[in-house]
């Protein structure tokens, strides 16, 4: 039984390197709920996300950048129609929100070019997994065998 626990723990530790680094984002539906004249806290509440970063600040305006993701669809080319397919998350879009000196939103602008967002992923390398198993498993079996003999 200890062997099963030991092997399970080692396998879980081996898969811990599978992480994704991506910005916090909101959805298109929440972006459509925004209205001119909202305060920064009202915008953050409506989007359910804080600004990604400060884009511009002058004595008359402040511009914050938020991230949202569009919804794309996937389908087979031969079955392509106007609204069919499976919904999937698309690319990140930047939402620039301009606040006036009173702190009220006076302009919303979407842009996919001012800050291109990339998602960094650490993918599993099959050869590393095989090496991990072929090196670790015999050591674990040897350790368990020694414990059973003693």
MODELLER restraints for C-alpha pairs under 7 A, 6 or more apart:
rsr = mdl.restraints
at = mdl.atoms
rsr.add(forms.Gaussian(group=physical.xy_distance, feature=features.Distance(at['CA:3:A'], at['CA:144:A']), mean=6.81, stdev=0.5))
rsr.add(forms.Gaussian(group=physical.xy_distance, feature=features.Distance(at['CA:17:A'], at['CA:122:A']), mean=6.64, stdev=0.5))
rsr.add(forms.Gaussian(group=physical.xy_distance, feature=features.Distance(at['CA:18:A'], at['CA:122:A']), mean=5.36, stdev=0.5))
rsr.add(forms.Gaussian(group=physical.xy_distance, feature=features.Distance(at['CA:18:A'], at['CA:123:A']), mean=5.94, stdev=0.5))
rsr.add(forms.Gaussian(group=physical.xy_distance, feature=features.Distance(at['CA:18:A'], at['CA:124:A']), mean=6.59, stdev=0.5))
rsr.add(forms.Gaussian(group=physical.xy_distance, feature=features.Distance(at['CA:19:A'], at['CA:121:A']), mean=6.03, stdev=0.5))
rsr.add(forms.Gaussian(group=physical.xy_distance, feature=features.Distance(at['CA:19:A'], at['CA:122:A']), mean=5.72, stdev=0.5))
rsr.add(forms.Gaussian(group=physical.xy_distance, feature=features.Distance(at['CA:20:A'], at['CA:119:A']), mean=6.97, stdev=0.5))
rsr.add(forms.Gaussian(group=physical.xy_distance, feature=features.Distance(at['CA:20:A'], at['CA:120:A']), mean=5.82, stdev=0.5))
rsr.add(forms.Gaussian(group=physical.xy_distance, feature=features.Distance(at['CA:20:A'], at['CA:121:A']), mean=4.58, stdev=0.5))
rsr.add(forms.Gaussian(group=physical.xy_distance, feature=features.Distance(at['CA:20:A'], at['CA:122:A']), mean=6.64, stdev=0.5))
rsr.add(forms.Gaussian(group=physical.xy_distance, feature=features.Distance(at['CA:21:A'], at['CA:119:A']), mean=5.83, stdev=0.5))
rsr.add(forms.Gaussian(group=physical.xy_distance, feature=features.Distance(at['CA:21:A'], at['CA:120:A']), mean=5.17, stdev=0.5))
rsr.add(forms.Gaussian(group=physical.xy_distance, feature=features.Distance(at['CA:21:A'], at['CA:121:A']), mean=6.43, stdev=0.5))
rsr.add(forms.Gaussian(group=physical.xy_distance, feature=features.Distance(at['CA:22:A'], at['CA:119:A']), mean=5.13, stdev=0.5))
rsr.add(forms.Gaussian(group=physical.xy_distance, feature=features.Distance(at['CA:22:A'], at['CA:120:A']), mean=6.88, stdev=0.5))
rsr.add(forms.Gaussian(group=physical.xy_distance, feature=features.Distance(at['CA:24:A'], at['CA:67:A']), mean=6.97, stdev=0.5))
rsr.add(forms.Gaussian(group=physical.xy_distance, feature=features.Distance(at['CA:25:A'], at['CA:49:A']), mean=6.60, stdev=0.5))
rsr.add(forms.Gaussian(group=physical.xy_distance, feature=features.Distance(at['CA:25:A'], at['CA:67:A']), mean=4.76, stdev=0.5))
rsr.add(forms.Gaussian(group=physical.xy_distance, feature=features.Distance(at['CA:25:A'], at['CA:68:A']), mean=4.76, stdev=0.5))
rsr.add(forms.Gaussian(group=physical.xy_distance, feature=features.Distance(at['CA:25:A'], at['CA:69:A']), mean=6.73, stdev=0.5))
rsr.add(forms.Gaussian(group=physical.xy_distance, feature=features.Distance(at['CA:26:A'], at['CA:47:A']), mean=5.90, stdev=0.5))
rsr.add(forms.Gaussian(group=physical.xy_distance, feature=features.Distance(at['CA:26:A'], at['CA:48:A']), mean=6.77, stdev=0.5))
rsr.add(forms.Gaussian(group=physical.xy_distance, feature=features.Distance(at['CA:26:A'], at['CA:49:A']), mean=6.44, stdev=0.5))
rsr.add(forms.Gaussian(group=physical.xy_distance, feature=features.Distance(at['CA:26:A'], at['CA:67:A']), mean=6.37, stdev=0.5))
rsr.add(forms.Gaussian(group=physical.xy_distance, feature=features.Distance(at['CA:26:A'], at['CA:68:A']), mean=4.51, stdev=0.5))
rsr.add(forms.Gaussian(group=physical.xy_distance, feature=features.Distance(at['CA:26:A'], at['CA:69:A']), mean=6.56, stdev=0.5))
rsr.add(forms.Gaussian(group=physical.xy_distance, feature=features.Distance(at['CA:27:A'], at['CA:68:A']), mean=5.23, stdev=0.5))
rsr.add(forms.Gaussian(group=physical.xy_distance, feature=features.Distance(at['CA:27:A'], at['CA:69:A']), mean=5.57, stdev=0.5))
rsr.add(forms.Gaussian(group=physical.xy_distance, feature=features.Distance(at['CA:27:A'], at['CA:70:A']), mean=6.88, stdev=0.5))
rsr.add(forms.Gaussian(group=physical.xy_distance, feature=features.Distance(at['CA:28:A'], at['CA:68:A']), mean=6.48, stdev=0.5))
rsr.add(forms.Gaussian(group=physical.xy_distance, feature=features.Distance(at['CA:28:A'], at['CA:69:A']), mean=6.58, stdev=0.5))
rsr.add(forms.Gaussian(group=physical.xy_distance, feature=features.Distance(at['CA:28:A'], at['CA:70:A']), mean=6.07, stdev=0.5))
rsr.add(forms.Gaussian(group=physical.xy_distance, feature=features.Distance(at['CA:30:A'], at['CA:46:A']), mean=6.40, stdev=0.5))
rsr.add(forms.Gaussian(group=physical.xy_distance, feature=features.Distance(at['CA:30:A'], at['CA:47:A']), mean=5.39, stdev=0.5))
rsr.add(forms.Gaussian(group=physical.xy_distance, feature=features.Distance(at['CA:31:A'], at['CA:47:A']), mean=6.43, stdev=0.5))
rsr.add(forms.Gaussian(group=physical.xy_distance, feature=features.Distance(at['CA:34:A'], at['CA:43:A']), mean=6.82, stdev=0.5))
rsr.add(forms.Gaussian(group=physical.xy_distance, feature=features.Distance(at['CA:34:A'], at['CA:46:A']), mean=6.97, stdev=0.5))
rsr.add(forms.Gaussian(group=physical.xy_distance, feature=features.Distance(at['CA:36:A'], at['CA:105:A']), mean=5.42, stdev=0.5))
rsr.add(forms.Gaussian(group=physical.xy_distance, feature=features.Distance(at['CA:36:A'], at['CA:106:A']), mean=5.49, stdev=0.5))
rsr.add(forms.Gaussian(group=physical.xy_distance, feature=features.Distance(at['CA:36:A'], at['CA:107:A']), mean=6.82, stdev=0.5))
rsr.add(forms.Gaussian(group=physical.xy_distance, feature=features.Distance(at['CA:37:A'], at['CA:104:A']), mean=4.90, stdev=0.5))
rsr.add(forms.Gaussian(group=physical.xy_distance, feature=features.Distance(at['CA:37:A'], at['CA:105:A']), mean=4.85, stdev=0.5))
rsr.add(forms.Gaussian(group=physical.xy_distance, feature=features.Distance(at['CA:37:A'], at['CA:106:A']), mean=6.07, stdev=0.5))
rsr.add(forms.Gaussian(group=physical.xy_distance, feature=features.Distance(at['CA:38:A'], at['CA:104:A']), mean=5.42, stdev=0.5))
rsr.add(forms.Gaussian(group=physical.xy_distance, feature=features.Distance(at['CA:38:A'], at['CA:105:A']), mean=5.31, stdev=0.5))
rsr.add(forms.Gaussian(group=physical.xy_distance, feature=features.Distance(at['CA:39:A'], at['CA:103:A']), mean=5.86, stdev=0.5))
rsr.add(forms.Gaussian(group=physical.xy_distance, feature=features.Distance(at['CA:39:A'], at['CA:104:A']), mean=4.73, stdev=0.5))
rsr.add(forms.Gaussian(group=physical.xy_distance, feature=features.Distance(at['CA:39:A'], at['CA:105:A']), mean=6.12, stdev=0.5))
rsr.add(forms.Gaussian(group=physical.xy_distance, feature=features.Distance(at['CA:40:A'], at['CA:103:A']), mean=6.72, stdev=0.5))
rsr.add(forms.Gaussian(group=physical.xy_distance, feature=features.Distance(at['CA:40:A'], at['CA:104:A']), mean=6.96, stdev=0.5))
rsr.add(forms.Gaussian(group=physical.xy_distance, feature=features.Distance(at['CA:44:A'], at['CA:50:A']), mean=5.45, stdev=0.5))
rsr.add(forms.Gaussian(group=physical.xy_distance, feature=features.Distance(at['CA:51:A'], at['CA:64:A']), mean=6.03, stdev=0.5))
rsr.add(forms.Gaussian(group=physical.xy_distance, feature=features.Distance(at['CA:51:A'], at['CA:65:A']), mean=5.68, stdev=0.5))
rsr.add(forms.Gaussian(group=physical.xy_distance, feature=features.Distance(at['CA:51:A'], at['CA:66:A']), mean=4.84, stdev=0.5))
rsr.add(forms.Gaussian(group=physical.xy_distance, feature=features.Distance(at['CA:52:A'], at['CA:65:A']), mean=5.45, stdev=0.5))
rsr.add(forms.Gaussian(group=physical.xy_distance, feature=features.Distance(at['CA:52:A'], at['CA:66:A']), mean=5.00, stdev=0.5))
rsr.add(forms.Gaussian(group=physical.xy_distance, feature=features.Distance(at['CA:52:A'], at['CA:67:A']), mean=6.67, stdev=0.5))
rsr.add(forms.Gaussian(group=physical.xy_distance, feature=features.Distance(at['CA:53:A'], at['CA:64:A']), mean=6.01, stdev=0.5))
rsr.add(forms.Gaussian(group=physical.xy_distance, feature=features.Distance(at['CA:53:A'], at['CA:65:A']), mean=5.49, stdev=0.5))
rsr.add(forms.Gaussian(group=physical.xy_distance, feature=features.Distance(at['CA:54:A'], at['CA:63:A']), mean=6.35, stdev=0.5))
rsr.add(forms.Gaussian(group=physical.xy_distance, feature=features.Distance(at['CA:54:A'], at['CA:64:A']), mean=4.67, stdev=0.5))
rsr.add(forms.Gaussian(group=physical.xy_distance, feature=features.Distance(at['CA:54:A'], at['CA:65:A']), mean=6.25, stdev=0.5))
rsr.add(forms.Gaussian(group=physical.xy_distance, feature=features.Distance(at['CA:55:A'], at['CA:63:A']), mean=5.32, stdev=0.5))
rsr.add(forms.Gaussian(group=physical.xy_distance, feature=features.Distance(at['CA:55:A'], at['CA:64:A']), mean=5.23, stdev=0.5))
rsr.add(forms.Gaussian(group=physical.xy_distance, feature=features.Distance(at['CA:55:A'], at['CA:65:A']), mean=6.00, stdev=0.5))
rsr.add(forms.Gaussian(group=physical.xy_distance, feature=features.Distance(at['CA:56:A'], at['CA:62:A']), mean=5.64, stdev=0.5))
rsr.add(forms.Gaussian(group=physical.xy_distance, feature=features.Distance(at['CA:56:A'], at['CA:63:A']), mean=4.89, stdev=0.5))
rsr.add(forms.Gaussian(group=physical.xy_distance, feature=features.Distance(at['CA:56:A'], at['CA:64:A']), mean=7.00, stdev=0.5))
rsr.add(forms.Gaussian(group=physical.xy_distance, feature=features.Distance(at['CA:57:A'], at['CA:63:A']), mean=6.28, stdev=0.5))
rsr.add(forms.Gaussian(group=physical.xy_distance, feature=features.Distance(at['CA:60:A'], at['CA:100:A']), mean=5.98, stdev=0.5))
rsr.add(forms.Gaussian(group=physical.xy_distance, feature=features.Distance(at['CA:60:A'], at['CA:101:A']), mean=4.96, stdev=0.5))
rsr.add(forms.Gaussian(group=physical.xy_distance, feature=features.Distance(at['CA:61:A'], at['CA:98:A']), mean=6.55, stdev=0.5))
rsr.add(forms.Gaussian(group=physical.xy_distance, feature=features.Distance(at['CA:61:A'], at['CA:99:A']), mean=5.54, stdev=0.5))
rsr.add(forms.Gaussian(group=physical.xy_distance, feature=features.Distance(at['CA:61:A'], at['CA:100:A']), mean=4.61, stdev=0.5))
rsr.add(forms.Gaussian(group=physical.xy_distance, feature=features.Distance(at['CA:61:A'], at['CA:101:A']), mean=5.60, stdev=0.5))
rsr.add(forms.Gaussian(group=physical.xy_distance, feature=features.Distance(at['CA:62:A'], at['CA:98:A']), mean=5.71, stdev=0.5))
rsr.add(forms.Gaussian(group=physical.xy_distance, feature=features.Distance(at['CA:62:A'], at['CA:99:A']), mean=5.17, stdev=0.5))
rsr.add(forms.Gaussian(group=physical.xy_distance, feature=features.Distance(at['CA:62:A'], at['CA:100:A']), mean=6.57, stdev=0.5))
rsr.add(forms.Gaussian(group=physical.xy_distance, feature=features.Distance(at['CA:63:A'], at['CA:96:A']), mean=6.36, stdev=0.5))
rsr.add(forms.Gaussian(group=physical.xy_distance, feature=features.Distance(at['CA:63:A'], at['CA:97:A']), mean=5.44, stdev=0.5))
rsr.add(forms.Gaussian(group=physical.xy_distance, feature=features.Distance(at['CA:63:A'], at['CA:98:A']), mean=4.37, stdev=0.5))
rsr.add(forms.Gaussian(group=physical.xy_distance, feature=features.Distance(at['CA:63:A'], at['CA:99:A']), mean=6.21, stdev=0.5))
rsr.add(forms.Gaussian(group=physical.xy_distance, feature=features.Distance(at['CA:64:A'], at['CA:96:A']), mean=5.76, stdev=0.5))
rsr.add(forms.Gaussian(group=physical.xy_distance, feature=features.Distance(at['CA:64:A'], at['CA:97:A']), mean=5.36, stdev=0.5))
rsr.add(forms.Gaussian(group=physical.xy_distance, feature=features.Distance(at['CA:64:A'], at['CA:98:A']), mean=6.67, stdev=0.5))
rsr.add(forms.Gaussian(group=physical.xy_distance, feature=features.Distance(at['CA:65:A'], at['CA:94:A']), mean=6.46, stdev=0.5))
rsr.add(forms.Gaussian(group=physical.xy_distance, feature=features.Distance(at['CA:65:A'], at['CA:95:A']), mean=5.61, stdev=0.5))
rsr.add(forms.Gaussian(group=physical.xy_distance, feature=features.Distance(at['CA:65:A'], at['CA:96:A']), mean=4.67, stdev=0.5))
rsr.add(forms.Gaussian(group=physical.xy_distance, feature=features.Distance(at['CA:65:A'], at['CA:97:A']), mean=6.40, stdev=0.5))
rsr.add(forms.Gaussian(group=physical.xy_distance, feature=features.Distance(at['CA:66:A'], at['CA:94:A']), mean=5.88, stdev=0.5))
rsr.add(forms.Gaussian(group=physical.xy_distance, feature=features.Distance(at['CA:66:A'], at['CA:95:A']), mean=4.99, stdev=0.5))
rsr.add(forms.Gaussian(group=physical.xy_distance, feature=features.Distance(at['CA:66:A'], at['CA:96:A']), mean=6.43, stdev=0.5))
rsr.add(forms.Gaussian(group=physical.xy_distance, feature=features.Distance(at['CA:67:A'], at['CA:92:A']), mean=6.46, stdev=0.5))
rsr.add(forms.Gaussian(group=physical.xy_distance, feature=features.Distance(at['CA:67:A'], at['CA:93:A']), mean=5.81, stdev=0.5))
rsr.add(forms.Gaussian(group=physical.xy_distance, feature=features.Distance(at['CA:67:A'], at['CA:94:A']), mean=4.87, stdev=0.5))
rsr.add(forms.Gaussian(group=physical.xy_distance, feature=features.Distance(at['CA:67:A'], at['CA:95:A']), mean=5.93, stdev=0.5))
rsr.add(forms.Gaussian(group=physical.xy_distance, feature=features.Distance(at['CA:68:A'], at['CA:92:A']), mean=5.70, stdev=0.5))
rsr.add(forms.Gaussian(group=physical.xy_distance, feature=features.Distance(at['CA:68:A'], at['CA:93:A']), mean=5.35, stdev=0.5))
rsr.add(forms.Gaussian(group=physical.xy_distance, feature=features.Distance(at['CA:68:A'], at['CA:94:A']), mean=6.48, stdev=0.5))
rsr.add(forms.Gaussian(group=physical.xy_distance, feature=features.Distance(at['CA:69:A'], at['CA:89:A']), mean=6.73, stdev=0.5))
rsr.add(forms.Gaussian(group=physical.xy_distance, feature=features.Distance(at['CA:69:A'], at['CA:90:A']), mean=6.04, stdev=0.5))
rsr.add(forms.Gaussian(group=physical.xy_distance, feature=features.Distance(at['CA:69:A'], at['CA:91:A']), mean=5.72, stdev=0.5))
rsr.add(forms.Gaussian(group=physical.xy_distance, feature=features.Distance(at['CA:69:A'], at['CA:92:A']), mean=4.56, stdev=0.5))
rsr.add(forms.Gaussian(group=physical.xy_distance, feature=features.Distance(at['CA:69:A'], at['CA:93:A']), mean=5.85, stdev=0.5))
rsr.add(forms.Gaussian(group=physical.xy_distance, feature=features.Distance(at['CA:70:A'], at['CA:89:A']), mean=6.31, stdev=0.5))
rsr.add(forms.Gaussian(group=physical.xy_distance, feature=features.Distance(at['CA:70:A'], at['CA:90:A']), mean=5.02, stdev=0.5))
rsr.add(forms.Gaussian(group=physical.xy_distance, feature=features.Distance(at['CA:70:A'], at['CA:91:A']), mean=6.09, stdev=0.5))
rsr.add(forms.Gaussian(group=physical.xy_distance, feature=features.Distance(at['CA:70:A'], at['CA:92:A']), mean=6.76, stdev=0.5))
rsr.add(forms.Gaussian(group=physical.xy_distance, feature=features.Distance(at['CA:71:A'], at['CA:87:A']), mean=6.38, stdev=0.5))
rsr.add(forms.Gaussian(group=physical.xy_distance, feature=features.Distance(at['CA:71:A'], at['CA:88:A']), mean=5.78, stdev=0.5))
rsr.add(forms.Gaussian(group=physical.xy_distance, feature=features.Distance(at['CA:71:A'], at['CA:89:A']), mean=4.84, stdev=0.5))
rsr.add(forms.Gaussian(group=physical.xy_distance, feature=features.Distance(at['CA:71:A'], at['CA:90:A']), mean=5.05, stdev=0.5))
rsr.add(forms.Gaussian(group=physical.xy_distance, feature=features.Distance(at['CA:72:A'], at['CA:87:A']), mean=5.79, stdev=0.5))
rsr.add(forms.Gaussian(group=physical.xy_distance, feature=features.Distance(at['CA:72:A'], at['CA:88:A']), mean=5.26, stdev=0.5))
rsr.add(forms.Gaussian(group=physical.xy_distance, feature=features.Distance(at['CA:72:A'], at['CA:89:A']), mean=5.87, stdev=0.5))
rsr.add(forms.Gaussian(group=physical.xy_distance, feature=features.Distance(at['CA:72:A'], at['CA:90:A']), mean=5.05, stdev=0.5))
rsr.add(forms.Gaussian(group=physical.xy_distance, feature=features.Distance(at['CA:73:A'], at['CA:85:A']), mean=5.69, stdev=0.5))
rsr.add(forms.Gaussian(group=physical.xy_distance, feature=features.Distance(at['CA:73:A'], at['CA:86:A']), mean=5.20, stdev=0.5))
rsr.add(forms.Gaussian(group=physical.xy_distance, feature=features.Distance(at['CA:73:A'], at['CA:87:A']), mean=4.41, stdev=0.5))
rsr.add(forms.Gaussian(group=physical.xy_distance, feature=features.Distance(at['CA:73:A'], at['CA:88:A']), mean=5.41, stdev=0.5))
rsr.add(forms.Gaussian(group=physical.xy_distance, feature=features.Distance(at['CA:74:A'], at['CA:85:A']), mean=5.30, stdev=0.5))
rsr.add(forms.Gaussian(group=physical.xy_distance, feature=features.Distance(at['CA:74:A'], at['CA:86:A']), mean=5.28, stdev=0.5))
rsr.add(forms.Gaussian(group=physical.xy_distance, feature=features.Distance(at['CA:74:A'], at['CA:87:A']), mean=6.63, stdev=0.5))
rsr.add(forms.Gaussian(group=physical.xy_distance, feature=features.Distance(at['CA:74:A'], at['CA:88:A']), mean=6.99, stdev=0.5))
rsr.add(forms.Gaussian(group=physical.xy_distance, feature=features.Distance(at['CA:75:A'], at['CA:85:A']), mean=4.66, stdev=0.5))
rsr.add(forms.Gaussian(group=physical.xy_distance, feature=features.Distance(at['CA:75:A'], at['CA:86:A']), mean=6.56, stdev=0.5))
rsr.add(forms.Gaussian(group=physical.xy_distance, feature=features.Distance(at['CA:92:A'], at['CA:117:A']), mean=6.31, stdev=0.5))
rsr.add(forms.Gaussian(group=physical.xy_distance, feature=features.Distance(at['CA:93:A'], at['CA:110:A']), mean=6.78, stdev=0.5))
rsr.add(forms.Gaussian(group=physical.xy_distance, feature=features.Distance(at['CA:93:A'], at['CA:111:A']), mean=6.14, stdev=0.5))
rsr.add(forms.Gaussian(group=physical.xy_distance, feature=features.Distance(at['CA:93:A'], at['CA:112:A']), mean=4.97, stdev=0.5))
rsr.add(forms.Gaussian(group=physical.xy_distance, feature=features.Distance(at['CA:94:A'], at['CA:110:A']), mean=5.55, stdev=0.5))
rsr.add(forms.Gaussian(group=physical.xy_distance, feature=features.Distance(at['CA:94:A'], at['CA:111:A']), mean=5.10, stdev=0.5))
rsr.add(forms.Gaussian(group=physical.xy_distance, feature=features.Distance(at['CA:94:A'], at['CA:112:A']), mean=5.74, stdev=0.5))
rsr.add(forms.Gaussian(group=physical.xy_distance, feature=features.Distance(at['CA:95:A'], at['CA:108:A']), mean=6.83, stdev=0.5))
rsr.add(forms.Gaussian(group=physical.xy_distance, feature=features.Distance(at['CA:95:A'], at['CA:109:A']), mean=5.67, stdev=0.5))
rsr.add(forms.Gaussian(group=physical.xy_distance, feature=features.Distance(at['CA:95:A'], at['CA:110:A']), mean=4.55, stdev=0.5))
rsr.add(forms.Gaussian(group=physical.xy_distance, feature=features.Distance(at['CA:95:A'], at['CA:111:A']), mean=6.43, stdev=0.5))
rsr.add(forms.Gaussian(group=physical.xy_distance, feature=features.Distance(at['CA:96:A'], at['CA:108:A']), mean=5.82, stdev=0.5))
rsr.add(forms.Gaussian(group=physical.xy_distance, feature=features.Distance(at['CA:96:A'], at['CA:109:A']), mean=5.04, stdev=0.5))
rsr.add(forms.Gaussian(group=physical.xy_distance, feature=features.Distance(at['CA:96:A'], at['CA:110:A']), mean=6.15, stdev=0.5))
rsr.add(forms.Gaussian(group=physical.xy_distance, feature=features.Distance(at['CA:97:A'], at['CA:105:A']), mean=6.65, stdev=0.5))
rsr.add(forms.Gaussian(group=physical.xy_distance, feature=features.Distance(at['CA:97:A'], at['CA:107:A']), mean=5.91, stdev=0.5))
rsr.add(forms.Gaussian(group=physical.xy_distance, feature=features.Distance(at['CA:97:A'], at['CA:108:A']), mean=4.81, stdev=0.5))
rsr.add(forms.Gaussian(group=physical.xy_distance, feature=features.Distance(at['CA:97:A'], at['CA:109:A']), mean=6.54, stdev=0.5))
rsr.add(forms.Gaussian(group=physical.xy_distance, feature=features.Distance(at['CA:98:A'], at['CA:105:A']), mean=5.66, stdev=0.5))
rsr.add(forms.Gaussian(group=physical.xy_distance, feature=features.Distance(at['CA:98:A'], at['CA:106:A']), mean=5.80, stdev=0.5))
rsr.add(forms.Gaussian(group=physical.xy_distance, feature=features.Distance(at['CA:98:A'], at['CA:107:A']), mean=5.06, stdev=0.5))
rsr.add(forms.Gaussian(group=physical.xy_distance, feature=features.Distance(at['CA:98:A'], at['CA:108:A']), mean=6.49, stdev=0.5))
rsr.add(forms.Gaussian(group=physical.xy_distance, feature=features.Distance(at['CA:99:A'], at['CA:105:A']), mean=4.27, stdev=0.5))
rsr.add(forms.Gaussian(group=physical.xy_distance, feature=features.Distance(at['CA:99:A'], at['CA:106:A']), mean=5.61, stdev=0.5))
rsr.add(forms.Gaussian(group=physical.xy_distance, feature=features.Distance(at['CA:100:A'], at['CA:106:A']), mean=6.37, stdev=0.5))
